[in-house]
C-alpha cells in the first residue's frame, strides 16, 4: 500500500479552458450518446437499462455471424449537455481548488499552541467538507447522467476519476496529520503539543477514520479498496481494545464499497512502478479480497464476536464486488487464464448469496439476533440491496462458465421472483416509511434502482443459456439451442404476466419487458437458425414448429416497436433479426415451399428500410457506428449466396450501396460507411450473375471503392476477375479481359508488393479460358499454369503455391476445349496423376479433391466416347479406394460425383447402361443409409436416373420413371427436402412414357401432369407445368401405337391438352406446341371431316396468340391441306407477332 500524501503531493485539478472542454468530451463519451437526430434529454429519458455483462454499458449488440460488433462509444456534440457538463465541472473544479488550498495550508502551515484545539477541529471540519463535496460529486453525476446512473461502476472519465481520487488523498492526508500529532504528543510537531491532542476526543478521531474511509469508498481508483483497508487497519490498531470505539461492521462494509470502486477504474488507471509487473493491476483482485474479508468476518463471528455478524448488506456488497471483478474488462482477461480462480470466485459469490438468503429469512421472519419489534421490517435500502444481490448473482451465473450455470441462473431467478412476490406488500410499506423519513426524491431513486435491478436480472436469465453456450463453443445440436430459446421464451412470458397482474403501486417490482429483455430473447431465437445446426433431422424438427424461429424474432421486434410507441431504442436488435433471415437459405425446411430465395431478400429489405426510416425519425439510434454497416453487409452476404435470378439481385445490391452512401452523408459520415467487406460481397454477387453487364458493374464498384478511400485488396481483384470471367456464364465472351486484370495486379505487385496475383486469381483466369468456346486452348491454360509455378519456385511465397483448386481448374479447362477427345482426356488424367503423386510425396496442398475428379467425370458425361462409362466408373472407384487408403474424406465420392457418373450412363448408347446406372444409384443410396450423408441422392440424381430410362426406350421405361417419382415424393414428404420433385423431373418421366411403345402412354403421361399440377397448387412452385411438358404429352398422344380404342383414348388426352391450354395461364404455348398438336391430330384422326374442326381450332388459337411460324404452316399443310389452301397470300403480321423473325418466313 502506498504511503499517504504529503503536503507537496496533494495536487489540484487544473481547470483551464482546455481541461473543461476535454472533460465535457470525456464525460459525453461515457454517456456514449449515439449518432441520432434527437436531443440529448430525449435519449437520456429513454435509455435502456444496463445488462449483466460487466463493468461496461450493455449495448445488446450481439452478432450471430462470424464477426461481432465491438462496442465503440463515440463522442457526440450535444450543445445542451456539453454546456451543462462544462458548467458543472468548472464549479466542482473551483471548489476542489479551494479545498486543496485549505488542505495544503493545514498540512504545511506552522500552527501556534494557542490554536491547537481550533486546529484539530479545523482538520475534522475540513474532512467533513471534503466528505460532503465527494458525496455531491458522485450524486450530481448520477442525477445529471442517465448513463452514469444506470452504469454506476463503469470506468468514468478522467475528470471524475481524478477529482474523487484527490478528495480521498486529501482526506487521508488530513487523517495522517492528526495521527502524527497523537504519536508525537510530547514533541513539538508543527507547532502543536500533546495538550492539543486532549482536545481530539476518541469520538472525533473515530469520525476522522470513518471520513477517510468514506472518501476512498467514493474514489474511482484501482487502489481504492487497498487504501481504504489500510485506513481500517490503522483504525483497528488504534481502538482494537476499546469496546466503545472498536471498528464496527459498518467499517468493513465501507471497505467493501471501496473495493467495489476499485473494480470500476481499471481502464482509466495509469500503470505505476509498484504494479507495473501486473499490467497496472493488483496481484489480487478486489473480488478475491472481498471474499477473504467475508470469510474472515464469518470466522470472527463464529468465534463469538456478535458485533461482526455478517448481515444482508455485507453479503450483498461482497456479491457485488465479486460480480464486478469477474466481469470487469481487464480483470476478466486474467481470470480467463486461470479458470480455477474464476470458478472459485463465482462459487464464492453464489455461496455468499445463499448466506444472504438465510440472513434475509431471519430478518424478515423476526428470528434474527435482534430483539426489536421491528426486526422483521427491512428498510427499503435493504430490499434494494437484496434484489441487487440476486441480479449480481444472476449476472455471474449467466456470464461465468461454472458447472450447471444455466440451471443455477434459472433457480436464482425463481428465488428472486418468490422473494418479490411474497414480500411485495412489505416492500411497499418500507417505501412509505422511507418516504416519510427521507422525502420523495431519495425514495424515487431507490425505486428506480430496484426496478432496474429486476430488469437486469431478467436480461441475465434470458441470455444465460446462450452466453454460456458461446463460452463452451455453441450448443451441441438443434435440440439444445431450441430448448434454450423455448426456456427463455417461457421466462419472457412470465415477465409479461407478472407485470399485467401487478397493482399500480407495485409496478416497480413487476416491470414490463425492457428493450434489453426483448433483445436477449430475440438473440435466443435467432441462434436457432445458425447454419451449424442444420441437418436432415433438425430440418424435420424445424418443419414441425408452430412458428419458425426467424419469424418469432421478427414478431418480437414488432411487439417491441408497439410497446415503445415511438420512444427511442437501440438499433442492433434490427441487425439480429436481419441476420436470422439471412440464415434461412441454410434451412431447406424454411424455403422448401418457395420458388427462390427472394422471399428472404424481400424480408430483410423491409426490416432494413424500417430500421433506417425510424432512425431518420429519431426512433432508432445506434450505439456503435459499425452497426449500420454490418446490417447492410448481412444483406449483401445474403445476396452473394443467390444464383437463381442473380441479375435481379445485382440491381438490388447496387441500389443498397447507393442507400448506404446516402445514409453515410446524412449521418455526417458517422454511420453506414461501406468497408472492404461490403465491396467484396457486392463483387461476389456481380460475379454470380454472369450477365453481360457484370464487367461494367464490377468496374463501377471498384471505382466507388476508390472514392471511399479504400484500396482494393486481393479479394476485390479476385471478385473483379470472376465478374469478367463469368460474363455469359456458359461461354465467357472475352477471357483476355480477365487476363488483363490479372496483368494489372501483377504490375502492382512488381511495383510495391501491396497486392499479390495469388493462386485464386490464376485459377479464375484459367477457368475463364476454360469457359470460352472461342478462346479456350490447352496451350494457353498450360502457359498460365506454368507461369504461376515458376513464380512460386522463385519466391517460395505460399500465396503463389499451386493448390488443388488450381489443378482442378486446369483439368476443367482442358476438358472443355473444343477439341476434347481421348488425347485431351489423357492429358487431364496425367495432371490428375501428378496431383496424386505430389500429394503422396508430401505436397499436401496439391492433393486432388472431389472438384478435380468430378470435372473429369463431367467432361466424360458431356462428350460421347465409346469407353466413356468405363472410364467414369474407374474414376469413381479410384476416388473410393484412395479415400479409404488415405483416410481422406475430401476425395470420397459425394452426391455430385455419383450423379455425374449416372449422367454419363444416360448419355451412353451401350446396351446395359441403365442397369449399371441403377446399380450405382443403389450403391450411393445404401452408403447414405449406412451413415455417409455426403452421398445422399437428390432430385438431380433421380432426374439423371429417369433420363437413363427415358433414353433406353425400354418398354418398362415409363413405369420405372414413375416409380422413381413416387419414391421422391415419399421421401420429400418424410422430410428429405433434397428430393423435392421439380418440373425437370416430371418432364423427364413424361418423356419416358412418350418414348415408350406402351399403348396407354398418353393416359399415363397425362396422369403425371395432373399429379404435378396438384403439387404446384399446394405450394411446390418448382413443379409448375410448362409448354415443354405439354408438348411431350402431345407427342405421347401422336405417337400412340395400337388399336382403334388405344388411339381413341389418346385423342381424348389430346383434347384435354387443348382444353388445358385454353383454360390455364401457367403455360405459354410456342409454335412447337401447336405444330405437335396438328401432327398428333393427323396421326390420331383418319376421317377428314372429324379432323377438320380440331385442326381449325388449333390453327385459329395459334394465330390468335401470335405464334404462327413456317413450321406450323407446314404442319397445317400436311394435316389439313384444304384449310392451308384457303390461307391468304400475305399472312397478317398479328398472327406472327410473338415469333422470332427468322422463323416467320
N, C-alpha and C positions, 0 to 999 in steps of 0.2 A: 504494500500500500504506500503511495507517495505521501510525503510529509505535507502538513497544512501549509498554506501560502503565507509568505512573509509580506510585509508592507509593500515591498518592491514588486512582488509577484502578482498582486491584486490588480488586474487590468480593467480598463473600462471599455465599453462598447463604442467604437468610433462611429460617429453619426454624421459623416459628411454626406453631401447630396448623392454622391456615387453609391454610398452604402445603403442609403434609404431606397434608392431605385433598385439596387440589387436585391435588397430584402423583399421588396414587393414582388419582384420577379420570382424570387426563390419560393416565397410562400404561395404565389399563384401556381407555381409548379407543383407544390404539394397538393393543391386542390385538383390538379390535373384536369382543368377545365377543358373540355373537348372542343374541337372546331365546330362551331354552331352559330346560328344567326340569332339566337335568343339571348337576352341579357343574363348576366351572372346570377342575379337573385332568383330568376325563374328556375335556372338549372339547380341552384343550391336547394331550393324548396322541394325539388322532386328527385334529388339524387338517390340512387338505390342504396340499400344498406350494404355494409361491408360483409364479406363472407368469412368463412373459417379457414382461409388459405394462408394465414401467416401475417407477419408484420408488414403488410403492404396492402394497398387498396385492391379489393376484389373487382376485377374488370369483367369476369364472366366470359372472357374471350378464350374459348377452348375450341381448337380446330381438330376435326376428325380425319384430317388428311395427313399426308406425310410432312407437312410443315405446320407450325403453330404460330400464334401471334404473340410477339414479345411486347409486353406492356410498355409502351413509350409514352411518357407523360410530358406533353409539350406545353410550352408557355402559351398563354392566351391573354392578350392585352385587353382586359375589360376595364374601361375607364373608371366606372363606379367602384369596383372592387379594388383597383390599383390605388386610387386616391384614399380609400378607407384604410388600406394596409399601410400606406406611406405615412398618413397622419398618426395612426396608432403606433407604428414602430418609432416614429420620431418622438412622440410623447413618452413612450416607455424608455427609449434611449436617453432622453433628457433626465428622467427620474433616476435611471441607473447611474448616470454620470455623477449626479448629486450624491447618491448613496455611496458610490465608490469613493468619492472625495471624503465623505464623512468617515468611512472606514479607514481610509488612509491617514486621516488626521488622528484618529484614536490609536491606531497601531503604531504610528510613527511619532506621535507628539510626546512632549515632556509634560507630565502632569504633576501638579503640586499636591502635597499631602493634605492640604486643606480641602481639596475637592475629591478626595478618594471615594467617598460614598456616592457623590453625584456621578463620578466617572463610571463606577460599577453599574449604577442604574442606567447611565447613558449607553453603555455597551449592550445591556439587556434590551433597552428601548430600541436601539438601532437594529438588533436582531429581530425584534418583533416587527419593526417596519420592513425589514427585508423579507420576513415571512409573509406579511400581507401583500407586499409587492409581487413576490414569487407566485403566490396564490392567484393574484389578479391577472398575471401574465397568462397562465395556463387556462384560467376560466374565461378570460376575454377571447383568447384564441378559439376556444371551443364554442363560444357564443357567436363569434364572427364567422367561423368557418364550419359549414356543414360537413365538409370532408374531414376536418380535424376531429369533430365531434364523433363521427362515425368510425374513425380510424385513429383512436387516441394513441396507440402505441406504434404508429407508423413513423419512421425516422423523419424528424422535422427539418425545416430549412436551417441554414447557418445562423440566422438571427435568433430564432427560438432556442436552438441548441446552445449557442454561446451565452445568451443572457441568463438562462436558467442555471448553467454551469457556474457562471461568475457569481450569481447570488449565493449559490451553495458554498463556493470557495470563500466568499466574504464572511458568511455565517460561521463557517468552521474556523476561519482566521480569528474572528472575534471570540469564539469559544476558547480557542487555544490561548488567547491573550489572558482571559480570566484564569485558565488553568495554570499558566506560568506564574501569575501573582500568588495563587494559592500555594504552589510548590516552593516559592522563594519568598515566603511571607516575611522573614526576618531581614531579608536583604532589601536594599533599595533598588527596586526594579521599575524603571520607567517613572520614578518619582513617587511610587506607591510603597507603603509599608504594610506589615502584617495587619495593622489595625484596620486597613481598608477592607481586608477580606472578611472582617467580622460583620461588615455591612452586606456581604454577599451571602445571603441565607441559603441553606440547603435547598429550599424550595426554588429560590431564584436560580441556583446552579443547575438543578434538575430541569428547570424550564429552559435554560440555555442549551443543555444537551438535546432536549427534545426539538428545539427550534433548529439546531444544526442538522439533526437527522431529518426533520421535515423538509428542509431545504434540499437535501440530496434526494429525497423521495420525489421531488418535482423536477429534478435536473435530467435533461436528456444527455446522458454521457455514459460511455461504456464502463466507467468505473464507479458509477453512482452507488451501486449496491455495495461494492467493496468499501468505498469511503464512508457510507452510512454505517456499515458493520464495524468499521474502525472506531467511529464515534461511540457506538453502543459498547464496544469493548472498554473504552475509557470510562464510560458511564458505569459499567458493571464493576470495574476495578475501584472506582471512587465510592460507590454506595453498596457494594456487594454484601456487606454485613449489616446494613442499615435497613431493617424491615419496613421502615416508613418511607424510604426513598429508593428502594431497590427497583431496577427496571421491571416494568410490568409487561404483560402480554402485548399491550398496545405498542410498546417499543419494538418488539420483534415483528409486528405487523408493518411498522414503518420501514424496517429493513427489507421486508419482502416487497413493499411498494417500490423501494429504491432499486431492488433487483429487477423489478418489472420495467422500470425506466431504462435500465442497462440494456435490456433486450431491444429497446426502441432506438438505439443510437448507433448500431453497428455500421450502417452505411454512411454515416456522417462523421465518423471518428478518424482523426489523423493518427497514424501509427507512431508510437513513441519508442524510444530506445528500450524502455522497460519491457515492452511486449512485442518488439519487432520480430522476435523469433516465432511468435504465434500469429503473424499476419495482422497485428493490431487487435487481436482478441485475447482475452484472458484464457489461461490454460484450462480453467474450469468454468463452465458456462453458468449463467445465472440460474438456469433450471436445476442444475446439479446442486448448487449452493442452497437453493430454496428447499429442495428435497432433504438435504442433510440437516438443514435448520429445523424442518418439521420433525424429523426423526429424533433430533436432539431434544426438542421440547417434549415430545411424546415420552422419551426416556426419563426426563426430569420429572414429568408429571407422574409417571408410573412409580418413580422413587418416592413420591409423597408430596411433591410441591403442587398444591391445589391451585396456586395463583397462576401457574403457567400451563393450565389445562388448555390444549388447543380447542378453539371454538369454530363455529361456522365460517366466520370471516377469515380466520387464519388458513383454514383448509382451502377456501375459495381463492385466496391470494396465491397460495402455493400452486394450485392447479393453473392459475393464470400465468404465473412466471414460467412454469414448465411448458405450457402450451406455446407461449411466445418464443421460448428458447428453441423448441423443436421445429417451429415453423418459420423462424427468422431466416431471411435470405442467406446471410453469411454463415450463421451458426449451422444451418441445415446442411451445408456442404461438409462440415466437419463431422456431423452426426452420421451422414450417409457413408462416410468412410469407416465408421465404427458402428455397425448395426447393433451390436450388443449394448452399447451405451444408449443408443436411440431407444431400443426396446426397454432397457432398464428405466429410463426416464418416463416413457409412455406408461409403462406398468405402474411406476410410482405415482404418476398423476391420477390414474384410474383408482389406485389404492386410496389416495387422498380423497378422491371423490366419494368413495364408499364410506370412509370415516366421516366425511361431511354429512352424508345421508344419515348416519347413526346419530351424530350430534344434532342434526336438524330435527330428527324424530323426537329426541329427548326434549328439545327446547319447545317444540310445538305441542307436545303432549303434557308438558309440565313435569317431566321426570328428570330434569337436569339437576345439577348440584345446586342451582339457585333455589331460593326458598320464597321468593316474592310471589305475590298473587298474579303478577303479570308475566311470569316466566314463560308462559306458552304463547305470549304475544310477541312475535318477531317484529322488528321495525321494518319499515319499507326498504331501508338500505340493506338489511339482512336478506330480505326476499330478493332484492335486486342482485346481491352477491351470489345467492344460491342458484338463481336462474342463470346468471352469467357463468357460474362454475360448470353447470351442465352443458352450456353452449361451448365452453372451452374443452370439456371432456369429449364432446361430440366432434369438435374440430380435430382433436388428437386421434380419436378412433378412426375418423374418416381420412386423415391425412398421413398417418404413420403406419407402416405395414407391421402390425402386431398380429399375433395368432387370433383368428376369429374376429378381426377388426370390424367387419361389416355387421356381424351379429351383435357385437358389443355396442356399436353405434345405434342399432335398432332398439336394443334393450335400454340404453340411456335415454333415447327419445321417449320410449314408453314411460319410463320413470319420471321424466320431466313433465310429460302430459298429465300423469297421475298427480304429481305434486301441484301443478297449476289447477287442475280440476278440483281436487279435494280441498284446496286451500284458497280458492278464488274469493270466497266471501271474507276470509281473514285478511287477505291481501288488500281488498278494497277498504276494510276497516283501518288497516295500517296507513292507507292513503289519507283517509280522513284525519287520523291522528297527526300525521306528518304535516298535513296542510294547516292544521290548527297551530302546530308548533313552529313551523318554519316558513309558512307562506306558500303561495301557489307556484311561484317561479321555480323554486328548487324542486318541488314535487313533480312539476311537469317534466323537468329534466330527467328525473329518475324514471318516470313512467315511459318516456321515450326510449331510455336505455333498456328498460325491461322488455319493451316490445321489440326493440332492435335485437336483443339477445335471443329472443324466441325466434325471430325471423332467421337469424344466423344459424341457430340450432337446426332449424328445418332445412336450410340450404345444405348444411353439412350432412344431414341424414339422407337427403335426396341424392347427393352426389357421392356418398361414401363408397358404394359398390363400384362405381365407375372409376373413381380416383385410385382405389386400392388395386383394381384390376390392371390399370395402366402401370402401376408400380411393379406388378408381377408379370407384366408383358401381355396384357389383354386377357379377355375371358377365354376359357378353354374351348367353348363351342357356342353355337347359336342358342342352345338351351340356357346357358349361363347368362348371356347378355340379355335374352328376352325375359328371363325370370327377374333379373335386376331391374329392368325397365318397368315390369309389372309391379314389383315391390315398391319402387319409387312412386309409381302412379297411385298405389294404394295410400301411401303417406300423403301425397298431394291432395287426394280426395278427402282425407282426414282433416287436413288443414282447412279446406273449404267448409266441410260440415261443422267443424268446431266453431269457425267464425260465424257461420249463419245462425247457429243456435245460441250464441252468447248474448247476454243483455248489454245494453248500451254502456253501462258503467264498467263493464269488464272487457271491453273490446281490445284494450291494450294487452290483455292476456291471451286473446284468441284472434290474432291478426289474420287478415286476408292474405292469400299468397302474394308474395312480392315478385317484382321482375326477376330477382335472383333465383327465387324458387321456380318460377317458370323456366328460366334458363337452365337450371340444373336438370329439371325433368326433360326438357327438350333434348338436351345432350344425351340423356339415357336412351331415349327413343331413337335419336339419330345414330347412336352407336350400333343399333341393331342391324343397320343396313351396310355396315362396313364390309368391304369385299372379302376379307379374310374369313368371314363366317358363312359364305355362300357355297353350298354344295347341294347335291340332289336331295338329300334328306332335309336340310334346312329350307330348301325351296318348297318342298312339300308342306312343311310346317307353316311357312310364310303364306302359302295359298289358302290355308285354313283359318288364318287370323280374321277376326271380325273387322278390324281396322288396321291397315298396313302402317308400319312404324313411321315412314316419312309423311304419311297423311296425318297421323296422330300429331307429329311435331308441328306440321303446318296449321292444324286445328288449334293447338295450344297457342301458337303465335297469334292467331286471330283472336282467341279469347283474351290474351294479354292486351291486345290493342283495344278491345272493347272495355276491359276493366280500367285501363289507364285513361280512356276517353279523352285523348288529345294531350295528356301530360307527357313530358319528355321521357324517353327511355333510351338506354344504351343499345347501339345497333348491332352488336356482334351476334345477337340471337338470330338475326336475319341471315347472317353468314352460316350459322349452324344448320338452319333449315335448307338453305341453298345447297350446302354440302351434301346433305342427306339425299336430296333429289338428284344430285349428280352421281350418286352411287347406284341408282336403280338399274342402270344398264348392266350391272353385275348380277342381277337377280331375275332370271327368266320368269319366275313366278309372278313378278310385278308387271313385266311388259309382255307376257305371253299372249294377251288379247289385243295388243297394239300392232299396227302395221309397221311402225318405225319408232325411233326414239324421240320424235318431235314432241310427244306429249310431255316428256321431261324437259325438253328445251323450252317449250311454251310455259311450263310451270315455273321454272327458275327465272324466266324473263319477267313474269308477273311479279314474283316476290322481290326481285332486284329493283324493278321500277317502283314498287310500293315503298321499299326502304328509302330510295333516293328522293322520291316525291315527299315523303314525310320528313326527310332531312331538310328539304327546301322549305317545308312549312314549320320548321323548328320543333318537330315532334320526335325526331330521332337525332341523336348525337353519337359521335364515335370517340371513345377514349384513345384508341390507338389510330394513328394516321394510316397505318398499313391495312386496317380492316377493309376499307372500301376496295383497295387494290386487290386484296385477296378474295373478296367476294366476286369481283369480275373475273379473276383468274380461275376460280372454281367453275364458272360458266364457260370460260374459254376451254378449260380442260374437258368439260362435257362435250363441247363442240368438236374437239380434236379426236374424240373417240367414235364419231359418227361418220360412216362411209356412205350409207344409202341416203341419197339426197344431199350429199355433202356440198354441192354447189350452192344450195339454198342456205346451208349453214355458214358458208364463207361470207355471204352477204350479211348475215346476222352478226358474225364476228367483227366485220369491218365497221358495221353500224355501232356495235357496242364500243369499239375502240374510239369512235368519234364521241360517243357519250362520255367515256372516261375523260377525254380531253376537255369536254365541256365542264364536267364537274371539277376537274383539276383547276381550271381557270376560275370557276365560280367560288371555289374554296380558297382562293388566293394561294394556290399551289400547295395546300395543306393535305388534300385528300386525292385519292384516285389517280395517283401518278403511275402510269404504266411502268413496269420493271422488265428486266430481261426475261423473266418467266412469261410475262404477258405476250411478248413478241414471239417467243419460241413456240408457244401454244398456237398462236394465230397462224404462224408459218406452217405448223404441222397440219392444221385444219385445211389450209390452202392446198398443201401437197396431197392431202387425201382426196380432194375433189377431182383432180385430173382434168379440169375444164380448160378450155382454150385460153381463158383469161388468167390462169394460175400464175404464169410468169410475171405478167404486169402487176397483178395484185401483190405478189411477193416482193417485187421491186418497190412498190409503194409503201409496203410495211417497213422494209429496211430503211427507206428514206425517212419515214416518220420516226423510226427508232433513233436515227441520227439527229432529228430535230429535237428530241428529248435529251440529247446529250449522252446517249447510251451507245457504246461502241459494240458493234456486232461481235459475238464470240463464235466459237466453233459450232455450237448448236444452232446458231442463227444461219450461218453459211450452209450448214447441212440442210436446214429447212428450205433455204433458197434453192439449193441443188435439187432437192427432192421435188420441189414445186415445179422446176423446169423439167425434171426427168419424167414427171407423171402427166404432163400435158397430153391429153388424148388417151391416157391410161394404157389401153391395149396396144397403142402404136405411138411411141414417142416421136414427135414430129421433127425435132432438131436436137439430137444429143450433143452436137458440137457447142451449142449454147451452154449446156450443162458443163461441159469440159471447160468453157471459158470462165465460169465461176470458180471452178477448181483451180484454174490457172491464176486467177486473181488472188486467191488465198495463198497459193504458192509464192507469188510475188511479195505479198505482205510478210510471209514467213521469212523469205530471204532478206527482206529489208530490216525487220525489227523483232522477228520471232514472237510477235504479240498473239498471233493465231497460228495454228498448225493445220496443214492439209492432212487430216488424220485418216485412219483406215476406213472409218464410216463414210467419209466423203468419196474416197476412191471406190468403195463398194457401190455407193449410189450412182456414181458416174458410169461404172461398168454396167450396172443394171439399166441405166438409161440407154446405153448402146444395145444391150440385150433386148430392150423393149422396142427398138426401132426396126421396122421391117426393111426400111431403105438403107440405113447406115450400119446395121449390125454386121460385124465381121469378126471372125475369130482372131485375126491378126491385131485388130485394134484393142480388143479385150485383153489379149496377152501382153500388148505393149504397156497398157496401164498397170496391169498386174506386176510385170517385171519392174516397172518404174518405182512402185511402192516397195517392192522387196529390196531394191537397191538402196532406197532411202533409209530403210530400216537397218540394213547392213552397215551403212555409212555412219548413222547416228546412234544406233542401239537404243533409240527412244521408243518406249512402248506405245506411244501414240501412233507410230507407223508400223507396228508389228502386225503382220498378216494374221487374221483370225478366221474362225470357222465361217463367219458371215461373209467375209471377203471371198473365200474359196467357194462358198455356196453361190455367191453372185456370179463368179466366173463360170461355174458349171451351168448355172441357169442361163447365162448369156450365150454360152456355146450351144446349149440345147435348143436355143431359139433362133439360131442362124438359119437363113433361107435355105441353105444347102445341107441342113441337118440330115445325116444319114448314118450308116453304120460306122463310117470313119470318124465322124464328129462324135458319135456316141463313144467310140473307143478312146478319143482324146479326153472326153469328160470323165470317163471311168478311170483313165490314167491319173487325172488330177485327184480324183477321189482316193485312189490308192496311195498317192503321195501324201494326202492328208492323213490317212490311216498310218502310214509309215512314220511320218514326222511325229505324230501323236504317240505312237508306240515307243519312240525314241526320246521322249521327254518334252516335246513341244506341246504342252497341254492346251494352249490357246488355239492350236490349228486342227484339233481333232474334228472330224466331220460330225455334224449334228443331223437331226432329222431333216432340217432345211435342205442340206446338200443331197441327201438320198431322195427326198421327196421331189426335188426339182428334176432329178433324172427320171424318176417314176412318171412325173407329169409329162416330160418330153416324150417318153416312150408311149404314154397313153394317147398323146395327141398326134402321133406320127405312125402311120401304118407300117409295120415291119413284120416280116414273116415270123421271126422268132421273138417278137416283142413281149408276148405274155410270159414266155420262159425267162427272158432277161428280167422282167419285172418281179417275177416270183423269186428269182435268185437274189435280187437286191433286198427284198423283204426278209428272206432267210438269212442274208448276210447281216442285216441290222439286228435280227433276233439273236443270232449266235454271238455277235460282237458285244451286244448289250449284256448278255449273260457272262461272257468271258471277262469283260472289264468291270462288271457290276456297275454299269453306267446307264442310268435311266434316260439320259438325254438323247440317246440314239435308239432307244427302244421304239419300235413302230407304234405310231399312235393312230387315232381315228383318221387323220388326213392321209397318212401313208397307206393304210389298208383301203381307204376309199379310192385313192388314186389307182391302186392295183386293180380294184373291181372295175373302175372306169376303163382300164386297159382291156379287160375282158369284154366290156361292152362294145369296144371298137374292133374286136377281133373277128375274123371270119372262120376261125377254127371251129371244128365240129362240136367239141365238148367244152367250149368256153363257158357256157352258162353253168354247167355243173361245177367247174373249177371256181367260178365266182361264188357260187352258193357255198362251196366248201370253205373258202376264205371268210365269207360273211359269218358262217357258224363258228369258225375259229376265233375271230375277234369278239364275237358275242359271248362265247364261253370264257374267254380271258376276262372280259368285263364282269361277268357274273362271279368269277373267281377272285375279284378284288382289284383288277387292273383298270382303274377308272379312266386312264388315258386313252383307251381304245374303245370307248363306248360308241356303238353305231349311232348315227344320227340320220336326219332326213336326207342329207346329201348321199350318204352311204346307201340308203334304201332306194333313192332315185337311181343311183348307178346300177343297183341290182335289178330294178324294174327295167332299166334300159337294156340290160343283158337279155332279159326275157323278151322284151319288145323286139329287139333286133334278131333274136333267134328264129322268129316266125314259127315257133313250135305251136302245135295245136293247143297245148295247155298254157301258152304264154299269158293270155288274158286272165285266166283263172289264178295263175301264180302271182301275177301283178296285183290282183285284187286281194289276195291273201296277205301280201306284204303291206298293203294299205290298211287292212284290218288290224294287223299287228301294230302298226304305227299308231293308229287311233287309240288302241287299247293302252299302249304304253304312255301315250300323251295324257290320257285321262287319269292314269295312275301316278302322274307327276313327272314323267320324263319329258321335259319341255323341249329337248333337242329333237324329239320325234314328232314335232308339230307338223302335220301334213300341209303342204302348200300347193299352189296351182301347178307347179312343175311336176310334183308327184302325181297328182290326179291326171294331168295331161299325158304323162308317160304311160300310166295304166290304161287310159282310154285309147291311146295309140297302140298299145299292146293288143287290145281287143280288135282295133281296126285292122291291124296287120294279120290277124289270125284268120284261119279258114272256118271258124265256127259259124254256123248258120244263124245263131242268135246273138252275134256280136253287137249289132246295133242296139238291141234292147239292153245288153249288159253295159255298153258304153254309156247309154242314156241314164241307167241307174246310178253309175258312178257320178255322172254330172249332177243328178238330184241330191246325191249324198254330199258333194262338196258345196252345193248351194245351201243346204241346211247348215253346214258348218259355218259358212260365211254369214248367214243370217243370225247365228248365235255368237258372233263376235270374232271368229277367226278370219281376220282381214286378209291373211296371206292365202286364203283359199278362194279368193274372188275369181269367178269364172271369166274367161276372156275369149276373144274370137278364134284363137288358135285351138282351144279346146272344142269350141263349137264346130270348127272346120273338121277336126278329127272325127267327131261324131257323124258329121255329114258324110265323110269318106267311108266310115264304117257302114253307113246305110248303102252308099253307092256300090261298094264292093261286096255286098252280101251275096253269097252263093247259096244255092239250094232250090227248093221247090217254090211253087206259087205262094204257099202260106208263109214261107220264110220271108219272101220279098214283100208280101203284103204287110207283115209286121215291121219290116224295115221302113216301108213307106209311111206307116203310122208314126214312127220315130222321126222321120224326115219332116212330116207335117208339124210334129211337136216342136221341132227345132225352129221351123218358120214362125210358129206362134210365139216361141220364146224370144226370138229376135225382135218381134213386133212389140211385145209387152214389157220387156225389160230394158232398163237404161244402163245396165252394168256391162254390157257387151257392145263393142263398137265394131260392126262388121266391116270387112275390107273387100276389095274386088275378088280376092281368093275365096272368101266365104260364098259370095254369090255365084262365082264360077263353079265351085264344088256343088252347090245346091242344084244348079242346072244340069251338071253332069250326072249327079245322083238321080235326078228325076228321069233323065233319059234312060238310065240303067234299070230303073225300077218299074217304069210305066211304059208298056209296049203300045197301048192304044193311044193314038194321036189325039183323039177327042178328049180323053181323060187327062192327057198330059198338058194340053194347051193352057187351060186356066191356071194350072200350077206354075208353068213356065212363065206365063204372063205376069202373074203376081210377083214372082221372084224378080223378073226384069224391071217391072214398074217400081218396086221397092228400091232396087239398086239405083235406078235413075233419080228417084226422089231424094235419096241420100247422097247424091253426087259421087257415087263410087263406080261409075261406068268407065271401063278401060277396054283396050283391044282384046284382052284375054276373055272378058265377059262376052264381048260381041262374038268371038269365035265359038264360045260355048253355046250361045243362043242359036248361032247358025246351025250347029250340029244337032241341037236338041229340038228346035222349032224353026225350021227353015222358012215357013210361011210368015211367021212373025218377023223374022230377020229381014225378009224381002220387003216388008212394008215400012221399014225404018226410013226416015228422011235422009237425003244425001249428005246434008250437013248436020252432024249431031249437035244439039244445043249445048253450049258450054256449061249450063247449070247441071247437066247430067254428069259432068266430069269435074266439077269444081273441087272435089276433095282428093283428086288423084294427081300424082306427080306427072308433069308434062310429058316426059319421055315415054310414059305408058298410055298416053291418051290417043295417039295416032293409030 
